[in-house]
Amino acid sequence: MKMMTTKANYFNCFVILILFAGLFTACAPTNRVVNYTHQFKGQSVNGAHARGISANNQYIVISGKDGNLGVHLLDTIMGGAHIQDVIENIEDFRDIHLDEKGNCFLMNSGEKAIIFGIAGGSRRAILFDTAGVFLDGMAFWNRNAGIVFGDPVNGKFYLANMTNGGDDWKTMSPNTMPAALENEAGYAASGTSIQTIGDSTVYFGTGMGAKARLFCSYDRGANWIVKDTPMKAGDSYGIYSMFFWSENEGMICGGSYKDSTYKKGICQYTADGGDTWQEKSRGLDGYISCVQGTANGEFIVATGRMGTFYTTNKGQSWDVLIDRPFYSCFVNDKIIVLTGRNGATEIIHYSISNK
C-alpha cells in the first residue's frame, strides 16, 4: 500500500508538471516574423498634411488638410497610380469612412462640424451649420448606422448620429452623458479616438482634463458611462487613439504632441472593457497618434512622431517598423497604410510567419 501511494504521488506530480508546462506554453508570447514589402512611397495629396485613411477591396482613400483627397487603386499600387482631388472650403478632413460600395463619409475638424458625403461621384455636405463644434472622430457599426463625437458643448461632449445610410445626421441628446471635466476634450490627431464594436458598443477617449477617460455606450449612444484610465492627462496629454478587437479587449495610446519623447504609460491594455489596465509602453519611443490592427488583435501597428512600431503579442513587446514619423495608420490582414506630414504616404504589403 505504501508503494502504491508513492507511485500515485509520482504520477500526480508528473500530471501537475505537464499542466504547468502547458499553461506556460499557452501564456508565452508567440514568436512571429513579419515580412513586408513597400508597394508605394510618396505623396497621396498635394503636399497637405494627411490624417484620414480608409480602404475597401478596391480603393485606399486618404484625406487631409484643405479638403485634399488621394485615391489609390489597389490593382495599380505597384505603379504608384492614384487620383487626386480637392473639395473646396474644407479646413481639415481628419477622418474618413469608406464602405464596400465605394461611398465615402469625410469629417472636417475645425470651426465648423461638417461631414461630407461622396456617393456615385456626386458630392454633398450632409452635416453642417454647426459652427463652433470641433469634431474629433467618427465610427460606424454598419453602412447605415454611424456616430461622430466632438469637444464639449455646454459641459458635455457633442454627439451626432446617422441611422439611414447617411442622408440625415442629427445631434444626439443621450439619456445619460457624464459631464466633461474642466478643459477635457477629445483629440482629432488621426480620427481614431472613437471606435464602434459589434452591433451596439461605442467607446471614445479624452485628455487635457484632470484625467484621461474612456466614455462607453452599449446601446449606440443612447446611454453612457465613463471609466478612468491611468494614462497621463492635462494640457496636451491623454488618449489620442484606441484599438479594440472585442468589447472587452483592446488598447489605448497617446502621450503628448507637445512633448513627443514622453513615453511613460503611453500605451495601456485592457481585457475587461476598461475596468482595469496594464501598461504596454515598453518599446515605444514616445507620443503615439494612432494605433490600429487586425480584427483578432494578433498584429497591431502604432505610429507617431517618434516612428512606427508593431506588435504580434498584444503589446508585450514592440518592434520598429519604420523609423520615420507619421500621423495615422490603417491596418487589415494584408496591408499597412501610413500617412503624415505634407501628404507623405507609404503602403506596405505584409505577411506573418512563425519562427
N, C-alpha and C positions, 0 to 999 in steps of 0.2 A: 504494500500500500504506500509505503514511504517512497519507493522508487517511482511509482505511478504519479504521485504528487509532484515529484521533481521533474518528470518528463512533461507533465501538464504545465508546470511553471515555465519550462524552457519553451514549450510550444506557444504559450500565451505571450511571452516576451518576444518571440520571433514574429508573431502576428502584429504586435504593437509596433515593432521596428518597421515592418513593411508599411503599416498605416502611416506612420510618421514620415517615412521616405516618400510615400505617395503624396502626402499633404505638402511636404516641402517642394516636391517637383511641381505640383499644381500652382503653388504660390510664387515660384521663382519667375523672374522676368523672362519672357520669351526672347530668344536671341534671333533677330531677323536682320537681313541685309536689304537695304533699299537701293534698287538700281534705277537710275534715271537718265534721261536724255533731254537736252534743251531743244525744243521744237521751234520756239520763237523768242527772240530777244530784240527789243527795240522800243518803239513808242506806239501806243494804241490811239492816243488822242493828240491833238495839235499842241504838244508841249504843255498842256494843262495838267495840274495835279489830278490824279485818278484814284478814286477810292471805292466806287461801287463795282461789284463783279457778280455776274450770274451766268449760268450756262445750261443748255439742254443738249440733246443728242446731235444737234446740227450747228449751233452757234455758241460763241462766247461773246457776251456783251459787257463792255466796260464803260463806266460813266465817270464824269469828272467836273471840274470847275468850269464855270461859264457855259454850262449846257453842252459840253463836248461829249460825244459818244464814239466808241470804237467797236465795230462788229467784226469778229473773226469767224471765218467759215472753217469748221473743223476738218473738212476734207482737203483744205488747201493750206493748212497751217504751216506745213514744211516749207512752202514757198513764201511765207510771210504775208499772204494775201489777206487784206482786211479793208473794210469800208469805214470811212469817217463821216460824221455828221455833226451838226451843231444846232441845238434848239435855243433860240434867242430868248433873252430876258430871264434867264435862269442863273441863280447865283452859284450853286454848287450841288450837283447830283451826288449825294453821299451814299445812297443806297439804291439798289435796283433788284427787281424780281422778274425773271423770265420764265414763262410757263412752257409746257411741252409743245404748244401750238405756235410759239413764237410771239405771243403777246407780252408786252413789257409794261411794268409799272416803275416809274422813276421818282425818287423822293428828293426834293430840294431842302437843303438846310441853309437857313439864312433868316432874313427879316420876315419872309412870308412862308407859311406852310403850304407847299404845293406838291401834289402828286400828279405826275404827268403820265398819260397813257398813250401807248402806241399799239394799234391793232390793225392788221391788214393794210399797213402802210399809211394809215391815217393817224393824225395826232390830235389830242385834245387834253386840256388841263381839266382833271376831274375832281381835284380838291384844291380850292383856292379861297381867296377872300378871308384868310385867317392871319392877317397882319399881326406881328408881334409874337407869334408862336414859332419857336425854334424846334424843328423836328430832329430826332436823334436816330431813329431806325424803324424799319417795318418788317413784318414777317407774315407768313401765310400758312394756314392749315391745309388749304387746297386751292384750286384755281378760282373758286368762287368766294372764299372767305379769308380775309386778312385783317391785320391790325397795325396801327402806327402809334408811336408814342413820342412825346416831346417834353421839353422842360416845363416846370410847374407854371400853372396859371391859377391865380387866386389861391396859392398854397397847396395845390395838388397837381400831380403830373397830368399832362394833357394826353388824351386818348381819342382816336377816331377809328372806325372800323368800316369794313366793306363786306356785304353778305350776298351780293347778287352778281358777282363776276366783274365788278369794277365800275359800273355806271354811276354809283352813288356812294360816296364816303360820308359818314356822319360822325359828328362829335359825340363821344360817349359820356355818360354820367353814371359811373358804376355805383352799385348799391353800397359798396364798402371800398373806399380807397384811403389808405393811411395818409395822413398829412405829410408833406415834404418837410425835411429838416431845414433849418436856416442854411441858405446857399446851396442846398442839394440840387443836383441836376444830372442829366444823362450825358453821355459822350457820343458824338457822331463821327468819330475818327474813321470808322470803317462800316458803319451801319449794322454792326453785329453785336450791339449791347442789348438786343432783344432777340428772343427765339421762341418759336412755336414748337410744340412737341405733341405727337399723337393727334387726336381729334379735337382736343379742347384746352390743353395746357399752354400757357404762355408765361415766360419769365423775362424781366428786364433788370439791368443793373445800373447802379448810380455811383456817384462820387461827389467830391467838392464839399460836402457837408461834414458833420462830426463823425459820421460813419459811412462806410461803403455798404450798400444794402441790396438785397435781392428781392424784388417785388414778384409775387406769384399769384396767378389766377388759374383755376382749374375748370372754368366754365366760359371760356372765350372772352374774358374781361368783364364779366358781369359783377364778380366779387373778387376782392384782393386781400392778401395778407402780405406781410413784409418780414424778412429774416435778415439779421445782422450777419456780416461776414468779417473775417479777420484781416481783410486787405486794408492797407493804409488809405485814409481818406483825408479830406481837407485840401484847400487850394486846388491844385491840378491833379491830385491823386484820386484813384478809385478804380472802378470796373469799366474797362474800355471795350471788352469783348467777352463773349461766352460761347461755349460749345457743349451741348448736352446730347448724348446719344440714347438717353432714355429719360423718363420723367425724374428718376432718382439719381442717375449717374451722369456727371459732367464736370466741366471746369470753367473757371472764370480767370481772366488775365487782365493785366493793366499796369499800374505804376504811375508815372508822371511824364507828360510830354515836355515839361519844363526841366525835369531832372532825369534825363534819359538813362543815366548809369545807375540809378537807384534800382535795386533788384531784390530787396528783402520782401518775401511774401507776395511777389507779383503774380504768382500762379497758384491757385487753390483748387483742390479736387474735392468733390462730394460724392458719396454713394447713397445719400438719403435725402436728396432733393433740397439740400442747403441747410439741413438741421445741424450738421457737423461738417468740418472742413479739415483737409490735410494739405500742408504746403507741398507743392511740387515745382519749386522755382529753381532747384539746383541744375545748372547747365544753361540757364537763360541769362544773358548778359545785361539785361535792362528792359526798359519800357517796351511793352507789347501792346500794339494797337489792334491786332486781330488774331484770333485763334479759330481754326476750323478743322474738320476731319471727316473720316469716313463714317458711314451710318452706324457701324458697330464700335467705333472708338478705337479700333486697332491701329490706326495711323492718323496722327494729329500734327498739324503744322501751326507754328506760332511765328508771327513776324512783327517787326517794329524797327525803330531807329538803330538798334544795335545788331540787326541781322535777322536771318530767318532760320528757324530751328524745327526739328521734327522729333517725335517720339513714337515708338512702337510698343510701349508698355505703360501707356496712360500717365505719363509724366514722371515715372520713377527715374528716368534718365532722358536727357535731351542731347541731340547731335546737331551740328551745324549743317544746314542745307546750302545756304548762300550767305556770304558774309556782308552783303550789301543791304541797305535799309529799304523797306517797302512799307506802304500804309496798310494794304489789305491782301487777303489771300482767299482763294476758293479751292476746295478740295473735293474730288469724288474718287471713285475706285480706280481711275485711270490717269487723271491729270491734276496738276497743281498750277494755278494761275496766280501771279503776283503782280500787283500794281503799286505805283508810287509817284514820287516827285516828278513833275514835268512830263507825266504820262508814261514813265518807264514801265515796261511790261515784260514779264517772262512767262512763257507757257512751257511746262515741263511734263513729259510723259514718264510715268514711273511704274515700277512693279516691286513686289516684296517677296523675298525668298528666305527660307530658313538657312542658318549656317550649317 
